[in-house]
């Protein structure tokens, strides 16, 4: 008789609850990541500048609010923040299919929804990364982050294909309802968690001492050569990567002539790679060393992007080449993220986890709206193809931050803080 044996974090009921909610939410997110830009491009006939603005508004809150969110997260318990953020995102996203069914959907609504959901995501992400080290022990951080990354990867495999079919069957705006429903499921899982969360460390300072706390969070990142180099590398990758991604849907639909179903296959290839990357992130780091793994994975991701501007010809070979590029990126990104996020969490004291994560978000995600505007502006002036080539080439500079830093020499990371 077959007997299933659950080990490690699978026997941690509170982690499993968090994992279930985030897994469902990730599936919904994959639908919106395809459906919203397709809504703008195919339904509302957005220009390159409008596509860039749409992407920029979604990530602008990371530049404007991340540091303040970190102070807030370190002053209060994290789970209530997660719940409120998910409720708000469900409401915002649910307004898109409602407006479409009523025949009143406009690009301005997508701007507002992008800005509001981006704001809520700032608080959710900062609280989420600070909550995990509270929920599980630090020795299990790589395992926990890997399991959560596996869920995201599986969602990336199935989600885009499902999203492409939903877009073609029920239209892009209506498909966004799936994401709204997934956030409701995430709220239920968070409410289900019963583990007590410790009260915040009041050494952070009095309620009015905002700026000293904010500066302390920035100093944790900027004064630590490991954290500083990771921030610079990720920020550079995000800057030029999002300049490319903001134009990606327009590029593959208008320049390469691909249909939504084919685009879904390309995104799904990324998910297949991400699943593999999430599964091997820990073993690869143990085999080759933490520093070499982080440097090698970000380098592979940038080299894989070179296939995007090289794709040309009939739809089938173009789709195949873009799937290969997407797969390489899919493998590399979780290997990079699982190891660098776990390293950051392990070497940072709990009382400044929120501010460290917020400062990292401010730096590395703050470049995303800048990249989106950069990509949209360049594409408006020079065209989609030339912009894609230029941004992919500029992204090759990202690994240089790690080559000239202590990260490259790391074999293992310490959990002593």
N, C-alpha and C positions, 0 to 999 in steps of 0.2 A: 504494500500500500504506500502511495506517495504521501510523504509528510512534509509540509512547508515549514521551514525553520527561519524565523525572522531574527536577525541579529542587528547589533549596533543601533543606529538611530531608528530603524524600523520598529524597535521595541520601545521607543520613546513616544508615548501617545500624544504629547503636546506638539512635538515636532511634526508628527504625522498629520495632525489637524492643520497646521500651518501649510504643510506640503500639499495637502488635498486642495485647499482653497486657492493656493497660488498656481497649482497645475490647471485648474479650471479657468482661472483668470488669464493665464498665458494663452490658452486656446482662443479665448475671446479677443485678446489683444492682437493675435495674428490676423484675425478677420479684419479688424479696423485698420491695421497697418497697410493692408491692400485696398480695402473698400473706401476709406476716406480720400486718399489721393486719386483713386479712380473716379470717385464722385466729383472731385474738383476738375479732373482732366476731361472726362467723357460726358458727364451730365451738365456741369456748369461751364465747360469749355474755358478753363483757366489758362492764362498766359504763363510763360516761364517766370515772370516777375511775381505773379500771384501765387504760383506754386512755391516759390522761394519764401514769400511772406508767410504762407500757411505753415510751412515747416518751421520757420523762425519763431512764430508766435507760440507754437507748441513747446519750444524749448527755451524761450526767452525767460520764463520764470526761474530757470536754473541759474541764470546769470544774475537776476535781480533779487531773488529771495533765498537762495541756498544757505548763505551764511546766517541769516536770521532764523531760518528753519532749524539749523543746527543748534543754536542757542535755545530755541523753544523745546526741541526734543530732549536736550540734556536737563531741562528744568522740570519735565513732567514725565509721566509714564507713557510708554510708546504705543501700547496696544490701542488705546482710545483714538490716537491720531490715525492709525491704520484704518480703523473702522469708519471714521468720519470721512477720510479721503476716498475710500471705496464707495460710500454712499453718494458722495458728490459726483464722482466720475460716472456712476451709473445714471444719474439724473441728466448730466450734461450730454452724454452720448445718446441717451434715449430720445433727446430732442431732435436729433438728425432724422431718424426714420419717421418720426411724427410729423415734422415739417415737410418731408418729402411726400408723405401720403396726403397731406393737406394742400400740396402744390405751392408751398411758399418758401421752399428751401433756396437760399442764396449763398454766395461765397462769403458774405459778411458773417453769416451764422457759423460757418466753418471756422472763420477766424476767432470768433468769440469762444466757441467750444474748445478749439485748440489751446487758447490762452488759459481758460478756466481749468481744463483737465491737466494742462501742464503745471499749473500752480498746485493743484492737489497732488500731482505725482511727485513734485518736489518734496512735500512733507511726507508722503508715503515712503518714498525711497530712502530718505534720510533716517526716518524712524525704523524702517524695515531692517536696514543693515546694522543699526544699533540694537535692535531687538533680538536678532539671532544670537549674539554672544551672551545675552541674558537667558535665553530659552534653553540653550545647550552649552556644554562645557567647551572651553577653547580648544581642547585637544581634538574635538570633533568638528571644528569649523570647516576644514577642507572637505570632510565627508558630507556635512550639511550643505555647503555651497555646491558641491558636486551633484547631490541629489536634486536640489532645486534647479540646477542648470540642466540636468537630464530632462526634467519636466518641461523646461522651456524648449529644449531641443526637440522633444517629441511633438510638442505643439507646433514648432516650426516645420516639422515634416508634414503633419496632417492639416494644420491650419490654413496655409496658403492655398492648397488644392481645394479644400472645402470653400475657402473664401472666393476663389475664382469661379467655382460652380455657382455659389450663392449669388455672386454679382451678375452672372449671366442669366440666372433663373428668376431672381426676385429684385434685381437692381442693386447697385452699389450702396445707395443711402439706406435702404431697408436692411441690408446685411449687417449694418452697424449695430442693430438691435441685439445681435448675438453677443457682442462685447459688453453692452450694457447689462445683459442678464448674467454674464460671467462675474461681473463685479458684485452683483447681489449674492452669488454663491460664495464669493470670497468673504463677504461680510458675515455670512452664516458661520463659516469655518472659524473666523476670528472670535466671534461671540462664543463659540464652543470651547475655546481654550480656557482651561481652569487654573493653569499654573500661576501662582502669585508673582507679580512683578515687583522687584524691590523699589522702594521709594527713591526718587532721584537724589544724587549726592548734592547736598546744599552748599558744599564748598564752592560750587560754581559761582556763587555771589548773590547779592541782593537783586530784587526784581529790576531795579533801575540800572544795574551795572551791565548794560547791553554791550557797549563797545569793548570794554576789557575782555569779556567772555568771547566776543567775536574775534578779537585780535589773537586771543590765546588759541582758538581753533585754527586760525590761519597759520600761526607760528608752529603748531604741531606738524603741519605739512611742509611749510617752506623752510624750516630749520632742520628738518631731517633729510639727509641726502637720499635715502631710499624712497621715502614718500614723495619728495620733490621730483625725482627723476621719473617715477611712475606717473605722476601728475602731468609732467611735461610731455611724455611719450603719448599718453592717452589723449591729452588735449590736442596735440598735433594731428593724431590719427582721426579724431572726431571732427576737427575743423575741415580738413580736406575730404574726409569720407562723407560727411553730411552735405558738403557742397555737391558731391557726386550723387548722393542718394536723393537729394531734393529734386534733382532733374531726371532721376532714373526712369520713373514711370513715363514722363513725357518723351524721353529719349527712346525707350523700347517700343512705345506705341506709335510715335510720329516719325522717328528716324528709321527704326528697324521694322515697323509694321507688325508687331506681335499682338495677339489677342489676349484678353484677360486670363483664359485658361492656361496659355503658355507661360504667362507671367507667374501664375500660381505654381507651375512646375519649377520655375527658377527659384522662387522663394522656398519651395519644399526641399529642393536640393540643399539649400543652406541648412534647413532643419536636420536633414540626414547627416550632414557633416557635423552639425552641432551636437547631435546625440553621440556620435563617435568621440568628439572632442571632450564632452563632459565625462564620458566613461573612462577616458585615458588620461585626464588632466592630472590626477594624483599619481598614478604609476609612472607617467613620463617624467614628472618632477623628481620622483624618487630615483629613477634610472639615470637621468642626465643632470640633475641638480636644479634647484629652484630658479636660479638666475638664468641659466642657459635655456630653460624651458620658457620663461617669460620673454626673453629676448628673441628666441627662435620662433615663437608663436606669432608675435607681432610682426616680425619680418616676413614670415610666410603669408600672413594676411595681406600685407601691402603688395607683395609680389603677385599674389593671385588676382588682385584688382587690375593688373595690367591686361588681363584677358578681356575686360569690358570694352575698351575702345578698339580692340583688335577684332571683335565679333562683327562679321559682315557676310552678306550673301542671302540665300533663301532662308525662310523661317526655321526650318528644321535644324540645319547646322548652327545657325545663330543661337537658337534656343539651347542646343547642346553645349556650345561654348560658354554661354552665360551660366548654365547649370554647373559646369566645372568650376568657373570662377566663384560661384555662390557656395559650392561645396567646400572649396579650399578655405574661403573665409569662414564658413560655418564650423569647420574643424578647428581652425586657429583661434577664433575669438573666445570660446569657452575655456580652452587651455590657458589662454592669457588671463581671462577674467577670474576664473576660479582660483588661480594661484596668486595673482596680485591682490585680489580682494581679501583672501584668507590671510595673506601676509600683513596687509594693512590692519585687519581686525586683531591679529595676534599680537602685534607690537604696540598697540595703542591702549592706554588705560581706559577702563570702562567709563569713568566720569567725563571723558572728552570724546567718547566714541561718536556721539551725535555730531559734535562740531568738526571732528576729523572728517567724517563722511560728508558733511555739508560742505566743508572747504574743498574736498576732492571733487564733489559734484559741481561746485561753483567754478572750479578751474577746468575740469574735463568736459562737463556738459555745457558750460558757459560758452564754449567755442562753437557749439552746434548751431545756435541761431545765427551766429556770425557767418558760419559756413553756408547755411541755407541762403542767407541774403547774398553772400558772395557768389554762390553758384547761380542763383536766379539773375543777378545783375550781369554777370559775365555772359550767361546764355542769351540774355535779351540783346546784348550788344554783339557778341561774337558767334552766337549759335550754339546749339546743344553739343555737337560733336567735338568742337575745339575745346569747349569748357570741360567736358568729360576727360579728354586727354590731359589737359593741364592739371586738373585736380588730382587725378590718379598719380601722375608723376610727382607732384608736390608731396603726396602722402608717403612717399618713400623716405622722407626725412624723419619720420616718427621714431624708428629704432635707434637713431643716433643718441637720443637722450639716455638710453640704457647702456650703450656701448661705453660711454664715458662716465659711468656711475658705479657705486658699490654693488648694485643689483646684479650685474653681470657675474660677479664672483660668488654669489650666495649659493651654498649647497643645501642648507636646511634653514628654516626660520624658527626663531625662539618664541615660545608662548609666555615667557616671563616678562611682566610689565611692571 
